[in-house]
Amino acid sequence: MKLVAERWGAPGAPRSEGPEPGAEEPPLPPGAIAENAVQLNGAVLEASHHLPPASPTQTQTQPVSPACGSSQPRETWGGKYEFLLSCMGYCVGLGNVWRFPYLCYRNGGGVFLIPYSIMLLFTGLPLFLMELSLGQYGAAGPITVWKCCPLLKGIGIGMLLVSSLVSLYYNVIIAWTFYYLGASFQSPLPWSCDALQNAHLCQAQNVSLGNASRLSASEAFWNERVLGVVHSSGLGDPGPVRWPLALCLLLAWAVIFLCTLRGIHSSGKVVYFTATFPYLVIFVLIVRGATLEGSIDGVRFYLSADWSRLRSAQVWNDAASQIFYSLGIGFGGLLSMASYNKFDNNVIRDTLVIAIGNCCTSFFAGFAIFSILGHMAWRKKVPVGEVADSGPGLAFVAYPEALALLPGSAFWSILFFMMLFTLGVDTLFGNMEGITTAVMDEFPSLRDWKRKALFLGGLCFAFYLLGLLLITEGGIFWFTLMDAYSTSFGLIIIVLFMCLGVAFFYGVDQFCRDIVDMICLCPPWCSKLLLYFKACWTIVTPGMLLRFRKAIHPLNSWRTTNGNGRDFSHQIIDVPYTVNLTDHDFTGGWRQQGSSEA
């Protein structure tokens, strides 16, 4: 479908110039198409009226038709750096810090970069460019953008549902971060061996280092003080709400509400800090870690190459999974943020900068993590593998314990949890932008400031109330369950149908022409890259999505125990932190489902 001089976007989207009002149009030459016409599958559709002219100052606020004149105009980014930083902040999330380094050392060290790069080239970059291009060309959110092919509108609804589920529990991680950030102002740190309440734990651990059932001070703080999971028997016993966490969760949603209230005009300014601060902290942690005893052992453990691991299918599955999640593909956040771009923005350049920058961040974050963990292993006189972890096990147990061993531990702890906060809040900005953009494009009257404030406030408050279940004493079980089964298979279906729909229903050749139209003065390298992306969209990427459809599973890395040393390995569900559920949690069909997924 060729859209001449206009996009199929939402009301209020930027439009290009039309004919002068009242001016008589010159006759068209044979075979030509009217300027206000749309060519769809060989048929020419021409509007019965012309769009009013757009002056240079009105180009970004001209509505599609008089019927939409009462709605607020669609926003645009204040500058290209706001878009780049917003996308970088959205993509560079918690997984870059707490998941990639663990995957790297577990899958052959530096050798893991080979399958990781291949997955980036053949799945990450093509899908990333497709989502950005859809949003920028359509100037609409995840649902309205499928005006180009209404048959695929369900893809946008799926993106909206996935983003809602992720936002519901993702802010719980930010609440945990707030709790630890507040505790970091205490001296000594409440999870360190210097704290009086932990003296018996540290003495017992020093007496029997080989006893794996002994809890460290940081594990006890996490399980007992923060989660309260020791008072819950499983999914069916959530227990009361942890009110300190409830206040932290309320604060987290208040921050999200205030930063997204004015849309990209507010969040676009906030990302100047939240997207750059993590890089400063990572650099500082790398420099500090390099000065510590034993740090070289941690780095060596991180990068030690095991070429035989390339023959393992699990390595390739982990690479596909990490690329998929770290780039944020399929959630609708990228599409929504791109919809606020100017029409002539170079989307191919942005794809390369954001995707490659995100992957490089993951790699260099590993040096900050493993240099500190190497020092902890040296202090405890154990192999690095015994202290290495991922997920919340790294962020809230292993790494805080390592920071507690450093001089000036409170300062380093504050710095680390500030970094986790900025990483998490940027990702949530993107998810919330995807949700609000999708709804407001379908209901343009919500763009009015008062209505938008009420809608966004109601949405955040509803998420807060639903999230209270996840901060009960048994909330970690529900958190784990949602993280494991709410998005994994759904994301594969959404992205697969998006790729097939654009390539074969909308037309991959037309889609490439649309990208060239946006870039205008397309450099030669852009044209050559489009040939590569065309091959990926039609053959390579759908094939790899089908091949690695089982790869998008959470990471088994963290577990809670009931403290009595009983073995529940036969009851482990394939969930992100391998929470050991008891017999009470496996009843009827649930047990069959869990065991089939394990």
N, C-alpha and C positions, 0 to 999 in steps of 0.2 A: 504494500500500500504506500503510495507516494503522497505525502502531505505537502502541498505546495504552500510555502511561506507561512505555515502555521503548524502548531503541534496539537495532539489530541488531548491535551492535559485538562486539569481541573479548572473550575472557574477562578478567575483572577491570575492565571498563569501568564507569563510574558508572551506577548504576541508580536509579530512583525507588521510592517506597514501594509496598509491596504490602499485602494484607489481614493482619490479625492472625492469628497461628498458632492453629489450633484453633477459630477463631471461625466461626460458621455464617453463610454469606453470605445476604443477603436475596434474595428472588426478583427476577429481572430483569423489567422491563416489556416488553411486546410490542415486538419490533423492535430491542431494545437488544442491545449486544454485551458479552460478559463482559470484565472488566477485564484478564484475562490472555490475551485472545484477540487474534488478528491477522486483519485483513480484507485479503485478497489477491484482487484482480480479482473482487470480489463474493462470494467464498467465505470463510467464517469458520473460522479454524483456532484451536482452543482447546487449551491444554496440559492434560495429565492431572494435573498437580500445580501447586501455587502456589509462587511464590517466597517465601522467608523474608522477614520484615520487615526493613527497614533503618532503624536508628536514625540520628539526625542525624550522629553521628560516624562511622558506617559507610557513609555514602552513596557515598563515592568508592572504596570497596574491596570492594564486594559482588560476588562472582562470579555468573555467569549460572546455573550449576547446580552441584550437589554434585560432579560429575565434575571440575570445574575448580578445586575448592577447594585442591588442592595447589600450584597455580601462584601466582607472586607477583602481587600486585595491580597494576593498571595505574597508572602515574604520572599526575599532573596538574601543570600549571604552578603555581609558587609564587605567581603574581600575573599580572594581565592585562598588566602592562608587560613581563614576561619574554617573553610570547608576541609582543607587538608588536615588541619590540626584536629578537627572534630572526628574525621574518619580515622586518623591515627590513634586518637584516644579511644575510639570505639573498638578498634581492632586490637590494639595493645592493651590487653586486659590481664586479669589474674592468671589466666592459663599460661601466658608468656613467662611468668615468674615461677609459678609453682608446679607447672606440668611439663613444659618442654625440657628443662634440665634433667628431670627424672627420667623422661623417655630417652633422652640422649645417652645417659650412662647405662640405662637398662638394655639398650638395643645396639650396643657395640661402640659407644662413644662417638668419636668423630665420623665413623662410618655411617651413622644414622643420617648425616647430612646428605648423603647420596639419595636414598629414597625420599627424603624430605624435599629435596630440590626437584626431583622428578614429579612428585605429587603437586608441588607448587606450579610447575610449568604446564601440566596437562589437566589439572582440575582447578587449582586455586585461581590462577590468573584469568582463565577464560570465564569462569563463573563470576568472578569479581567484576570484570569488565562488563559482562552482560547485565548485572544488576545495576551498576552505575549508569550504563547507557540507557536502560529502560527508564530509570527515574529522571535522568536529565532530559531526554528527548520528550518524554510524556509530560513532564512538569506536574506530576501527580503522585499520590501515595500508592501503597501496595495494592489497593483494590481498584481505584479509579484508573490506574495506568493501563489496565487490561481492556480499556475501551478499544484498543487496537485489535483485540481478539476476545470478545466477550465470553467465548467458550472457556477461556482459561481464568476467569475471574475467581474461581475457587482457590487458585494459587495464592492470591492476595489475602483471602479469608484465612487460609492456612497459616500464612505468615503472621497475621494478626493474632491468631490463637497461640502460636508458638511464642511470640514475643510477650504475650500476656502471662503465660505460664512461667517463662524465664524471669520476667520482672518480679513476679510474685515472690520467688524464693531467692533471687540474686541479691535483693536488698538485705536479706537476712545476713549474708556474708559481710555487708557493710556495717550492719549492727554489731556483729562480733568484733569487727575492726574498731569501731567506736569504743567498745567495752575495753579492749586491750589498750587502746590509745589513752583512755582515761587512767587505766591501771599503771601505765608507763610513767606517770608523774610521781609515783610512790618510790621511796627509797628505803630499803632495797626493793627490787622488783618482786612482786608477790609470787612469781613462779621460779624464783632463783633459790639456790640452797642457802643464801644468806638470810632469807626470811625465816623467822622463828617457827612458823607453822609447818615448814618443810624440813626441819632439822631431822626428824625421825626417818623421813623418806630417804634423804641423802645418805644418812648413816647406814641404813639397811641396804641401799644400792651399792655403797662402797664395800660393804662386807661380802656381798655375793653379786659380783658383776656379771657372772655367767647365768644368773637366774633371769630368764626373759619375762617371768611373770611380775617382777618388781616394777612398779610404776615410778617414773621419774617425777620430779617436782613439777615440771611443765605439763606432763600428762595428767597428774592429779588436779592441777589448777584448771585445765581444759575440761576434764570430765566432770569434776565435782563442783567447782566454783562457777564455771561459765555455763556449761550445758545442763548440769544436774542429771545426766543420763544414768548415773548409778542408782537413782531412785525410780527408774522406769524399767518395766519388764519387757517392753516391746511396743509394736504398733498399736495394740489394743489398750495400752496403758499410757496415754500421753501425760497424765498428771497435770498439776497446775502450771500456769504461765510463770516464767521467770521474769519478774517485774523489772529488774535492772536491764535485762535485754529488751523488754517491751518499751522502756523509755529510749533506749538506744535506737530501736527500730523506728519509733515515732520521730526521733531526730533525723534519722536517715531519710525518711519520706518527706519531712519538712524541707530538707536541703534539696531534694529532687524537685519538689513542687516549686520552690522559690527560683531555682536555676532554670526551669523550663517554662515558667509562667509566661514570659514574653517570647517564647519560641526561640528561634535561632538568634534573635537579637540579644538575648541574655546568655544562652548556652554557648553561643559563638564567641562571646567575650571571656566566659569562664574557662574555656578550653586553652586559652593562652597560658594559664597557670596549670590546670589539671593535666594537660597533655605533655607538658615539658618538665614538670617537677619530677616524675618518675625517672627520667633520664639523668637528672642531676643526682638523685639518690643512688641510682645504679652505679654511676661513675664514682661517687664518694665511697660506696661500699666496696667496689673493686680496688680502689686505691688503699682503703683501710685493710681489706683482706690480704692484699699483697705484702703487707708489713708483718703479718702474723706468722708465728711458728706453725708448721704443718699445713699451711695454705697450699703449697705446691703439691702436696699429696692429694688434696681435694681436687685441684685442677687436673692433675694427672688421672685421677679416677674418673673425672667428668669426660675427658677426651681420649682415654685409652682406646685404641682401635682394635676391634675384633672383626676381621673381614668375613669370618665364617657366618656371622649373623645375617649377612645379606641373603643367605639361602632360606632364612626363616620367613614364613608368610606373616607372622605376627609383627615383624619389623615394618613391613610395608603397610599392614593394617594400622599400626600406631602412627605412621607418617601421614596416611590419609586422614585419620581422625584428627590429628593435631592441626593440619592445614585447614580442615573444614571448620573447626571450632575457633581457631585463632583469628581467622579472617572475618568471622561473623556473617558468613554467607547464608542466605535463606531465611533470615529473621525479619527482613523488611527495613531494617535500620539504614543500611547503605542506600537502598532505593529511595527512601524518604529524604535522606540528607542530600542526595544528588538531585532530587526534584527541585531544590531551591537554588540550583546553579544557574548561571547565565547559559543561554542556549549554545553559545560558541565556545564553551569551556573545553579544553583538550582533555577528554576523558581517558584516552589511552595513556597519556603522560601521568595523570593522577593515579591510574591503576598500577603502573609500574612503581611509582614512588611509594605509595601507601603499602602495597603488598610486600615489596622487597624490604622496605624499611621495617615493617612489622616482623618479618622473619629474622632480620638481622638483630632486632631487639631481643627476640627470644634467645638467640645464640649468645649474645654478650651478657644477658642476665644470668646465664649459667655460671659465668666466672664470679659474679657477686655472690651467688648462692653457695657454690662449692668451695670457694676459698674460705668462707667463714665456717662451713661444715667441716672442712679439713682441719681447721684449728680446733674445733670441738672434739673431733676424733683424736687429735694429738693430745689434748688435755685429758681425755677420758681413757687414753691408751687402748682404743678399740679400732677396728678397721672402719674406713669411711662408709662402707656399705651398711654398717649397722646404724648409722645416724642419718643416712640419706632417706628422704621421703618425698612425697608430693601431695598436692591438694592441701586441705586444711591441716593434714598431718605435718606438712612443712611449714605453713604460714602461722599456725597457732600452737605447735608443739616443738618441732625440731629447731626451727630458726630462732624463735624467742629464747629457747634454752641456750643456743649458741651465743646469742647477743648478751645473755646474762653473764657470760664468762668474760666479757670484754671490760676493760677499764672505761668508766663513763657509760655503763650499760644503759642507763635511763635515756641518755641522749640518742644512742643508736636505736633503741627501741621506739622512741617517738618518731624518729626519722623513718624507720621501716614501716610502721603502721600508717603514717601519713602517706607513704608511697602506695600502700595497699588501698587506702581510701580513694586516692585520686585515680588509681587504675580501675577500681570498681565503679566509681561514680561516672566516669566517662563512658564506660560500656552501657551503664543503665540510661545515660542520656540518649544514646542511640536507640535503645529498645523503646523507651518512652516516646521518642520522636516518631518512631515507626507506628506506634499505636495511635497517637494523637493525629498524625498526618492522615492516616487511613480513615479515621472517623470524620475529621473535619472536611476532607475532600468529598465524602459522601453527604455530609450535612454542612454546607458552607456557612450557614447562619451561625455556627459555633465559633467562627473566627472573630465575632464581636468580642471585645476584651472581657466584658462582664460574663458573658456566657462561657467563654473559654476558661475563665478563672473558676467558675462553678463546676464546669465539666472536669477540669484537671484536678481540682480539689476533691471532688467526689471520687474520681478514679484513684487518686493516691490514698484516700482514706479507706476505700474498699479494699485495696491491696494490703493496707496495714492491718485491717481486721482479719482478712484471710491469712495473713502471715503470722498471726498470733499462734496458730497451731504449730508452726515451725519453731517457736521459741519456748515451747513447754518443755518439761523434763524429758519427755520422749520425742521431742520435736526433731531431733537429729535423724530418727528413723524415717519420719515423713519427708524431711528434707532430702535424704538419700533416695527415697523412693521416687520423688518428683524429678530429681536431677537425673535419675537413671532412665526413666521410662516416659517422660513427658515430651521429649524433643528428639531423641536419637533417630528413630525410624521415620518420624514425621518430617524431619529436615531432609532426609534422603528423598522422600516422595516429592516434597515441594520443589527441591532443586532439580530433580530429574525431569519433572513435568515442565518446569520453567525452561529448561534447556531444550527439551523436545518440542515444546510449544512454539518457542521463538524460532527454532531451526526449521520446523516442518509445517507449522500452521500459519504463522506470520510470514515466514520465508527468510532464510538466512541471507540471501542476496539482498533483499530489501533492507534487512536489519543492518547490514554492512554499509549500504548506501546512506541510511539514516545517520550512522556514525560519521561518515565522510561529510554529510551535510552540516553536522554540528561543528566539526573541526574546521570547516571552511578551507583554509589554506593548509591542506593535509600534507605534511612533509613526506618524502619518498619512503622513509622508514615506517611511517604509520601505515601506508598502503601495503607494504610487504608484511607487516605484522598482522593486518587484517586477514590475509590469506591463511596464516597460521591459525588464527582464532577461528576462522570459518571451518577449517578441518577439525579443530577440537570440538566445536559446538555440534557438528553433525555426526561425528564418528567417535573420536577418542574419549571425550569427557563423558558422554552417556554410557559408553562401554565400561569405563573405569568406575563410574558410580554404581553400575550393576555388579561389577566384580567385587568392589569393596563395600557393599551395602551392609555387611556385618561388622565393618570396622568402626562405625560410628557408635561405639559403646563407651561408657565411662571407664575410668582407670581404677583398677583394684590396687589401693595403696594405703588405706587407712582403716583401722578397725577398732571397735570398742569391745571390751570384754566385761564379763560379769564379775571378774576378780576371783573366781574359784578354780580357775585353771582347766575347766572342762573344755573339751574339743568339740566345736560346732562346725568343723570344716565341711561336713557333708550337707550342711544347711545354708551355706553361703550363697547369697544371690549375687548375680553379676551387677554390682552397683558401684558408684564411684569410689567409695572408701571401704568397701567390703565390710559393711556392718554385719556382725554375726547375730542373726535373728534366732529366737528361741522356738521351741516346739509350739508354743502358744500362737505364734505368728503364722504358722503353716497349717491352715485348716481348709479342707475341701479342695476346690479348684485352684485356690491361691498357691497351694504347695506344688501342684503340678506345673503351674505357670512359672513359678520361681525356679524349679529344678530344670525345666526345659531351657531356660535362658542362661543358666549357669554354665 
